[in-house]
Amino acid sequence: MAGLRDRAGVVAGRAGRPWSSLIRGSLTVRLVAGLVVLVIVTCAVLGIATYSVLSRQLVTNFNQQLEAATQRAFAACLNDAPAPDGGMSAGQRVDPDGGSPGCSHYIVGQSAGTFDAWITTNGTVLDATIIGGGAVHLTAADKQVLTALPVYKTSKQGSSSGAIPPALPNVPFYTRQLPSLGGDYKLTAVTTPTGQVLLTGLSLHNIEHTLRNVELAEIAVFALVVLVVAGTGAGLVRFSLRPLRRVASTATLVAELPLDTGVVSLPPQVPDDDPRTEVGRVGAAFNRMMQHVESALSNRAASEARLRRFAADASHELRTPLSAIRGYAELALRHGGPVPEDVTHALERVQSESARMSVLVDELLLLARLDAGRPLAAEPVDLTMLTIEATSDARVASPSHRWRLELPDEPLTVRGDELRLRQVLSNLLSNAAKHTPADSEITVAVAPTSAAGAPSVQLSVTDNGPGIPPDLLPELFERFVRGDSSRSHAAGSTGLGLAIVKAVVTAHHGTVAVTSRPGCTSFTIVLPRLSDEVPPDWAQAPLG
């Protein structure tokens, strides 16, 4: 449950940090993303600043226009100019409650689109007019909005005709929505000397339309700029990182080389090693590292070659004296005369140890030859029959164990060296018999399988013994590896049996693996299967 909670916490953390996958992405993606984010922020700041300055300037100009229109309307009310024919115009405002006449509708210099109206002393809105558009019909809701406007109080003393009207300082503006007039209007409400309220207003449609067009233009232009910067930036970044990609490609080639096989040919060094650039410094450091690796590999390969040569020469040279020692010990033991008991025991020990040393020398010589790439025989080997024979020999050698065979219905043939494959199977069977108690069951199974899409044969040796210690499993196939006391010298083990198994199987282009737990230990070998379509001269190519 704790593991599930931990994994859930990790997933939740990743979900809470959506940018983490981008931050861990490739350098090209991060650079282009950073450039795009920087351009977006710049465009946003520039757009907001431009929009704010333009909006402030338009509003300032608009307020000045409305202030001038209010001043002209107020002056017309104060002068109360008569109609041109000397009489009262049909459009002249008159208070329906019998009060003094209202303001004249002749306003000199008033711009088209200006809204004019006046409110009588009893709160009635009269003569609502749009200059250049004629009278308008206001709905009851709009009239209620107009009558609710705060009123700017002026002096009740009028001026004579032709006098200069007084200025109206700091007249407040109010923005209201008037559906009857088609949208938002900014209005002023000013009292006249007769007690009426003069209404003057200008439509905000032009300002809103202009700002909306500027906003759309900025979005379109900035989006185009971001796309151009993203495309151009991606191209420039990819072009600039080409030397780094060459370094990565060369590093990939080096990583794919079989560096554990001895002398290898490293790929050419990267040409981008200019110390004046960051990528050049990386390339120069990588070239130096490749030189050190190549030198280290050459030294290691030479050292391993000397060691293999020494092991092979020493093993070959020791075989003759060991054979002589064994022969003289056997000859002394067959002597008919009286021999002291302690001398007899010593000769027996000499014979036993010389026999063990002979086995050790032979195994070392075999490993040295396999390490040196000495080719093995390449003949058709019936692995099914080989398994039957090796298991029969093991049953005779260890009758206290229960042996079980699992074989396919048809023979399975592999290409290889029959003597070495028999040695591999004998080592596995003897190893299972030595390290499991009496009456343990050992199962030997052969079955067809496939590895990497190619037909193969799987050979397994499984026992129900106590198992192999977990700390021993990683190095089980190394040389001279012994685990518990049962793998001691006294038990006759050289510590090379499983190393020979791995070396021979590898030389046959196969694999060997082990799984172990108390009650079940299984060694599994997979070898390429010899198909019936192989030409008769297939055995000419040696293994190794």
LOROKOL-127972 format. One line per 4 residues: their letters; for each residue y, x, z of C-alpha. Coordinates in nm, 2 decimals. Layout:
<nodes>
a	Y:X:Z  ...
</nodes>
This chain:
<nodes>
magl	0.00:0.00:0.00  0.24:0.29:0.08  0.18:0.43:-0.27  0.25:0.09:-0.43
rdra	0.58:0.07:-0.23  0.68:0.42:-0.33  0.61:0.34:-0.70  0.80:0.01:-0.66
gvva	1.09:0.20:-0.51  1.10:0.45:-0.79  1.10:0.17:-1.05  1.37:-0.02:-0.87
grag	1.58:0.30:-0.85  1.54:0.35:-1.22  1.64:-0.01:-1.29  1.94:0.04:-1.07
rpws	2.05:0.35:-1.26  2.05:0.25:-1.63  2.24:0.56:-1.73  1.97:0.79:-1.58
slir	1.76:0.78:-1.89  2.06:0.86:-2.11  2.16:1.15:-1.88  1.81:1.29:-1.90
gslt	1.81:1.25:-2.28  1.85:1.51:-2.55  2.16:1.74:-2.56  2.26:1.58:-2.89
vrlv	2.25:1.23:-2.75  2.44:1.33:-2.43  2.71:1.52:-2.62  2.77:1.24:-2.87
aglv	2.76:0.98:-2.59  3.01:1.17:-2.39  3.24:1.21:-2.70  3.21:0.83:-2.77
vlvi	3.28:0.74:-2.41  3.59:0.97:-2.41  3.72:0.81:-2.74  3.66:0.46:-2.60
vtca	3.85:0.54:-2.28  4.13:0.69:-2.49  4.15:0.40:-2.72  4.14:0.16:-2.43
vlgi	4.43:0.33:-2.25  4.63:0.36:-2.57  4.56:0.00:-2.66  4.66:-0.13:-2.31
atys	4.97:0.08:-2.31  5.07:-0.03:-2.66  5.00:-0.39:-2.58  5.19:-0.38:-2.26
vlsr	5.50:-0.22:-2.41  5.50:-0.45:-2.71  5.45:-0.76:-2.48  5.73:-0.65:-2.25
qlvt	5.97:-0.59:-2.54  5.89:-0.92:-2.70  5.93:-1.11:-2.38  6.26:-0.93:-2.31
nfnq	6.39:-1.02:-2.66  6.26:-1.38:-2.62  6.44:-1.42:-2.28  6.76:-1.29:-2.43
qlea	6.73:-1.55:-2.72  6.66:-1.83:-2.47  6.95:-1.72:-2.25  7.19:-1.72:-2.55
atqr	7.06:-2.06:-2.66  7.12:-2.20:-2.32  7.47:-2.06:-2.31  7.55:-2.22:-2.65
afaa	7.41:-2.56:-2.54  7.61:-2.54:-2.21  7.93:-2.45:-2.40  7.88:-2.74:-2.64
clnd	7.85:-2.97:-2.34  8.16:-2.84:-2.17  8.37:-2.86:-2.49  8.22:-3.20:-2.58
apap	8.34:-3.16:-2.94  8.39:-3.49:-3.13  8.22:-3.57:-3.46  8.38:-3.44:-3.78
dggm	8.50:-3.79:-3.88  8.70:-3.82:-3.56  8.48:-4.09:-3.41  8.17:-4.09:-3.20
sagq	7.86:-3.97:-3.38  7.55:-4.17:-3.38  7.38:-3.87:-3.23  7.63:-3.82:-2.95
rvdp	7.47:-3.86:-2.61  7.58:-4.14:-2.38  7.47:-4.21:-2.03  7.29:-4.54:-2.04
dggs	7.38:-4.61:-1.68  7.75:-4.63:-1.77  7.85:-4.29:-1.66  8.06:-4.04:-1.85
pgcs	7.95:-3.95:-2.21  7.68:-3.70:-2.25  7.68:-3.36:-2.43  7.75:-3.35:-2.81
hyiv	7.46:-3.27:-3.03  7.67:-3.04:-3.24  7.58:-2.69:-3.11  7.73:-2.41:-3.32
gqsa	7.50:-2.11:-3.39  7.18:-2.26:-3.24  6.87:-2.12:-3.41  6.60:-2.33:-3.58
gtfd	6.31:-2.43:-3.36  6.52:-2.45:-3.04  6.43:-2.75:-2.82  6.72:-2.94:-2.67
awit	6.72:-3.25:-2.44  6.91:-3.38:-2.14  6.82:-3.57:-1.83  7.04:-3.86:-1.71
tngt	7.14:-3.90:-1.35  6.86:-4.15:-1.30  6.59:-3.90:-1.43  6.55:-4.03:-1.79
vlda	6.49:-3.77:-2.07  6.70:-3.84:-2.37  6.76:-3.70:-2.72  6.46:-3.46:-2.72
tiig	6.53:-3.26:-3.04  6.39:-2.96:-3.22  6.67:-2.78:-3.42  6.58:-2.80:-3.78
ggav	6.30:-3.04:-3.71  6.47:-3.35:-3.59  6.39:-3.57:-3.29  6.06:-3.55:-3.12
hlta	5.86:-3.81:-2.92  5.77:-3.69:-2.58  5.47:-3.83:-2.39  5.51:-3.96:-2.04
adkq	5.32:-3.66:-1.91  5.56:-3.42:-2.09  5.86:-3.61:-1.96  5.73:-3.59:-1.61
vlta	5.68:-3.21:-1.66  6.04:-3.17:-1.78  6.19:-3.38:-1.50  6.00:-3.18:-1.24
lpvy	6.16:-2.85:-1.35  6.38:-2.68:-1.09  6.75:-2.72:-1.19  7.01:-2.44:-1.20
ktsk	7.32:-2.57:-1.03  7.66:-2.50:-1.20  8.02:-2.59:-1.12  8.10:-2.96:-1.16
qgss	8.45:-2.88:-1.30  8.45:-2.89:-1.68  8.68:-2.70:-1.91  8.92:-2.84:-2.16
sgai	8.84:-2.84:-2.53  8.87:-2.50:-2.69  8.85:-2.31:-2.37  8.60:-2.02:-2.33
ppal	8.30:-2.16:-2.14  8.20:-1.98:-1.82  7.89:-1.76:-1.84  7.56:-1.86:-1.68
pnvp	7.43:-1.56:-1.48  7.06:-1.53:-1.39  6.94:-1.86:-1.53  6.57:-1.89:-1.43
fytr	6.31:-1.94:-1.70  6.00:-2.16:-1.66  5.69:-2.17:-1.88  5.53:-2.50:-1.93
qlps	5.27:-2.65:-2.17  5.40:-2.94:-2.37  5.13:-3.09:-2.60  5.39:-3.31:-2.76
lggd	5.57:-3.01:-2.89  5.26:-2.82:-2.99  5.20:-2.56:-2.72  5.37:-2.35:-2.45
yklt	5.75:-2.34:-2.42  5.98:-2.14:-2.20  6.25:-2.37:-2.07  6.58:-2.37:-1.87
avtt	6.73:-2.66:-1.68  7.10:-2.64:-1.62  7.33:-2.90:-1.46  7.65:-3.01:-1.64
ptgq	7.99:-3.10:-1.49  7.90:-3.47:-1.55  7.59:-3.44:-1.33  7.34:-3.45:-1.61
vllt	7.07:-3.18:-1.66  7.07:-2.99:-1.99  6.72:-2.88:-2.11  6.69:-2.59:-2.35
glsl	6.36:-2.42:-2.46  6.20:-2.19:-2.71  5.83:-2.20:-2.83  5.61:-1.91:-2.72
hnie	5.39:-1.96:-3.03  5.53:-1.67:-3.22  5.49:-1.42:-2.93  5.14:-1.54:-2.86
htlr	5.05:-1.52:-3.23  5.20:-1.17:-3.26  5.02:-1.04:-2.95  4.69:-1.19:-3.06
nvel	4.72:-1.02:-3.40  4.80:-0.69:-3.24  4.51:-0.73:-3.01  4.27:-0.81:-3.30
aeia	4.41:-0.52:-3.50  4.37:-0.27:-3.21  4.01:-0.39:-3.15  3.92:-0.35:-3.53
vfal	4.09:-0.01:-3.56  3.95:0.13:-3.24  3.60:0.01:-3.33  3.63:0.18:-3.66
vvlv	3.76:0.50:-3.49  3.46:0.49:-3.25  3.21:0.45:-3.53  3.37:0.73:-3.73
vagt	3.38:0.96:-3.43  3.02:0.88:-3.34  2.90:0.95:-3.69  3.11:1.26:-3.74
gagl	3.04:1.38:-3.38  2.66:1.34:-3.43  2.68:1.54:-3.75  2.89:1.82:-3.60
vrfs	2.67:1.84:-3.29  2.35:1.85:-3.49  2.50:2.12:-3.71  2.62:2.32:-3.40
lrpl	2.28:2.29:-3.23  2.08:2.41:-3.53  2.04:2.76:-3.38  1.92:2.60:-3.05
rrva	1.66:2.39:-3.25  1.54:2.71:-3.41  1.49:2.86:-3.07  1.30:2.55:-2.95
stat	1.08:2.56:-3.27  1.00:2.92:-3.21  0.92:2.85:-2.84  0.69:2.57:-2.95
lvae	0.50:2.80:-3.18  0.46:3.05:-2.90  0.34:2.78:-2.66  0.08:2.67:-2.91
lpld	-0.06:3.03:-2.95  -0.39:3.11:-2.78  -0.24:3.37:-2.55  -0.56:3.39:-2.34
tgvv	-0.77:3.52:-2.63  -0.64:3.87:-2.64  -0.42:4.02:-2.91  -0.21:3.75:-3.08
slpp	0.06:3.76:-3.35  0.39:3.62:-3.22  0.62:3.45:-3.46  0.94:3.62:-3.59
qvpd	1.23:3.64:-3.36  1.51:3.39:-3.39  1.80:3.52:-3.60  2.07:3.35:-3.39
ddpr	2.14:3.61:-3.12  2.52:3.65:-3.14  2.63:3.72:-2.78  2.97:3.57:-2.85
tevg	2.83:3.22:-2.85  2.64:3.03:-2.59  2.35:2.95:-2.82  2.35:3.31:-2.94
rvga	2.31:3.43:-2.58  2.01:3.19:-2.54  1.86:3.33:-2.86  1.91:3.69:-2.75
afnr	1.75:3.62:-2.41  1.46:3.44:-2.58  1.41:3.74:-2.82  1.40:3.98:-2.52
mmqh	1.15:3.75:-2.35  0.93:3.75:-2.66  0.94:4.13:-2.67  0.83:4.15:-2.31
vesa	0.55:3.89:-2.37  0.43:4.08:-2.67  0.42:4.41:-2.48  0.25:4.25:-2.19
lsnr	-0.01:4.08:-2.41  -0.08:4.41:-2.59  -0.12:4.59:-2.26  -0.35:4.32:-2.13
aase	-0.56:4.31:-2.44  -0.60:4.69:-2.43  -0.69:4.68:-2.06  -0.94:4.40:-2.12
arlr	-1.09:4.58:-2.42  -1.13:4.90:-2.20  -1.29:4.69:-1.92  -1.53:4.52:-2.16
rfaa	-1.62:4.85:-2.32  -1.68:4.99:-1.97  -1.89:4.70:-1.86  -2.10:4.71:-2.18
dash	-2.14:5.09:-2.17  -2.22:5.09:-1.80  -2.47:4.80:-1.83  -2.63:4.97:-2.13
elrt	-2.66:5.30:-1.95  -2.79:5.15:-1.62  -3.08:4.98:-1.79  -3.28:5.30:-1.85
plsa	-3.25:5.44:-1.49  -3.32:5.10:-1.34  -3.63:5.06:-1.55  -3.74:5.41:-1.44
irgy	-3.69:5.33:-1.07  -3.88:5.01:-1.10  -4.16:5.19:-1.28  -4.19:5.47:-1.02
aela	-4.18:5.21:-0.74  -4.47:5.01:-0.90  -4.66:5.33:-0.96  -4.62:5.44:-0.59
lrhg	-4.73:5.10:-0.47  -5.05:5.12:-0.68  -5.14:5.46:-0.53  -5.49:5.45:-0.39
gpvp	-5.43:5.69:-0.10  -5.31:5.60:0.25  -4.94:5.52:0.26  -4.74:5.46:0.58
edvt	-4.64:5.10:0.63  -4.27:5.17:0.65  -4.29:5.37:0.32  -4.47:5.07:0.16
hale	-4.19:4.84:0.28  -3.93:5.07:0.15  -4.09:5.09:-0.19  -4.12:4.71:-0.20
rvqs	-3.75:4.68:-0.13  -3.67:4.94:-0.39  -3.87:4.74:-0.64  -3.71:4.41:-0.54
esar	-3.35:4.54:-0.56  -3.41:4.72:-0.88  -3.54:4.40:-1.03  -3.23:4.21:-0.91
msvl	-3.01:4.49:-1.04  -3.18:4.47:-1.38  -3.11:4.10:-1.40  -2.75:4.17:-1.30
vdel	-2.71:4.44:-1.56  -2.86:4.23:-1.83  -2.62:3.94:-1.75  -2.32:4.17:-1.74
llla	-2.42:4.31:-2.07  -2.46:3.96:-2.22  -2.11:3.86:-2.09  -1.96:4.18:-2.22
rlda	-2.10:4.11:-2.57  -1.98:3.75:-2.56  -1.63:3.86:-2.45  -1.63:4.11:-2.74
grpl	-1.70:3.83:-2.98  -2.05:3.95:-3.07  -2.19:3.68:-3.30  -2.48:3.47:-3.19
aaep	-2.77:3.34:-3.41  -2.70:3.02:-3.60  -3.02:2.83:-3.64  -3.11:2.46:-3.62
vdlt	-3.21:2.40:-3.26  -3.39:2.08:-3.15  -3.21:2.02:-2.83  -3.44:1.74:-2.73
mlti	-3.75:1.96:-2.74  -3.57:2.24:-2.58  -3.48:2.01:-2.29  -3.84:1.90:-2.25
eats	-3.97:2.25:-2.24  -3.70:2.38:-2.00  -3.75:2.08:-1.76  -4.13:2.14:-1.76
darv	-4.08:2.50:-1.66  -3.84:2.40:-1.39  -4.09:2.14:-1.25  -4.35:2.41:-1.22
asps	-4.10:2.65:-1.05  -3.98:2.38:-0.81  -4.26:2.12:-0.75  -4.09:1.99:-0.43
hrwr	-3.81:1.82:-0.64  -3.84:1.50:-0.84  -3.75:1.56:-1.20  -3.64:1.29:-1.44
lelp	-3.59:1.30:-1.82  -3.36:1.07:-2.02  -3.41:1.13:-2.39  -3.30:0.96:-2.71
depl	-3.53:0.78:-2.95  -3.48:1.05:-3.22  -3.45:1.43:-3.20  -3.09:1.57:-3.17
tvrg	-3.03:1.90:-3.35  -2.75:2.14:-3.29  -2.65:2.46:-3.45  -2.69:2.77:-3.23
delr	-2.89:3.04:-3.07  -3.21:2.89:-2.92  -3.26:3.18:-2.68  -2.91:3.15:-2.53
lrqv	-2.92:2.77:-2.52  -3.25:2.79:-2.33  -3.09:3.04:-2.09  -2.80:2.79:-2.03
lsnl	-3.03:2.50:-1.95  -3.25:2.72:-1.73  -2.95:2.84:-1.53  -2.83:2.48:-1.47
lsna	-3.18:2.36:-1.37  -3.25:2.66:-1.14  -2.90:2.62:-0.99  -2.97:2.25:-0.92
akht	-3.31:2.33:-0.76  -3.17:2.61:-0.54  -2.88:2.42:-0.40  -3.04:2.09:-0.32
pads	-3.30:2.01:-0.05  -3.66:1.94:-0.12  -3.75:1.59:-0.25  -3.40:1.57:-0.43
eitv	-3.39:1.40:-0.76  -3.27:1.60:-1.06  -3.20:1.40:-1.39  -3.17:1.58:-1.72
avap	-3.03:1.36:-2.00  -2.96:1.41:-2.37  -2.76:1.16:-2.57  -2.56:1.14:-2.89
tsaa	-2.18:1.11:-2.85  -1.86:1.20:-3.03  -1.59:1.45:-2.95  -1.26:1.45:-3.13
gaps	-1.40:1.21:-3.39  -1.69:1.44:-3.47  -2.06:1.37:-3.40  -2.18:1.56:-3.09
vqls	-2.46:1.59:-2.84  -2.42:1.55:-2.47  -2.65:1.73:-2.23  -2.62:1.66:-1.86
vtdn	-2.79:1.78:-1.54  -2.74:1.56:-1.24  -2.87:1.59:-0.88  -2.82:1.39:-0.57
gpgi	-2.77:1.69:-0.34  -2.49:1.76:-0.09  -2.24:1.84:-0.36  -2.01:2.14:-0.43
ppdl	-1.71:2.21:-0.19  -1.39:2.08:-0.35  -1.21:2.41:-0.31  -1.48:2.58:-0.51
lpel	-1.47:2.35:-0.82  -1.16:2.50:-0.99  -1.32:2.85:-1.00  -1.68:2.75:-1.03
ferf	-1.74:2.91:-1.37  -1.57:3.24:-1.28  -1.78:3.55:-1.24  -1.93:3.65:-0.90
vrgd	-1.83:3.32:-0.75  -2.05:3.22:-0.46  -2.00:2.93:-0.22  -2.21:2.88:0.09
ssrs	-2.48:3.10:0.23  -2.73:2.96:-0.01  -2.54:3.15:-0.29  -2.59:3.48:-0.10
haag	-2.75:3.80:-0.23  -3.06:3.72:-0.03  -3.11:3.41:-0.23  -3.13:3.62:-0.54
stgl	-2.81:3.49:-0.69  -2.59:3.72:-0.89  -2.29:3.49:-0.92  -2.30:3.51:-1.30
glai	-2.52:3.22:-1.39  -2.25:2.96:-1.44  -2.02:3.22:-1.60  -2.29:3.28:-1.86
vkav	-2.33:2.90:-1.91  -1.96:2.87:-1.99  -1.95:3.18:-2.21  -2.25:3.07:-2.42
vtah	-2.13:2.71:-2.45  -1.78:2.83:-2.56  -1.94:3.06:-2.82  -2.12:2.75:-2.96
hgtv	-1.78:2.57:-2.99  -1.88:2.33:-2.71  -1.74:2.24:-2.37  -1.88:2.23:-2.02
avts	-1.75:2.03:-1.72  -1.86:1.95:-1.37  -1.80:1.66:-1.14  -1.92:1.66:-0.78
rpgc	-1.92:1.45:-0.47  -2.17:1.42:-0.18  -2.48:1.26:-0.33  -2.39:1.33:-0.70
tsft	-2.32:1.65:-0.88  -2.33:1.65:-1.26  -2.29:1.93:-1.51  -2.21:1.80:-1.86
ivlp	-2.23:2.00:-2.19  -2.10:1.87:-2.52  -2.21:2.06:-2.84  -2.14:1.98:-3.21
rlsd	-2.43:1.79:-3.36  -2.59:1.92:-3.68  -2.58:1.65:-3.94  -2.85:1.60:-4.21
evpp	-2.59:1.66:-4.48  -2.54:2.03:-4.38  -2.64:2.25:-4.68  -2.94:2.48:-4.65
dwaq	-2.73:2.80:-4.63  -2.54:2.67:-4.32  -2.70:2.94:-4.10  -2.53:3.22:-4.29
aplg	-2.21:3.17:-4.09  -2.26:3.33:-3.74  -2.15:3.17:-3.41  -1.91:3.35:-3.17
</nodes>
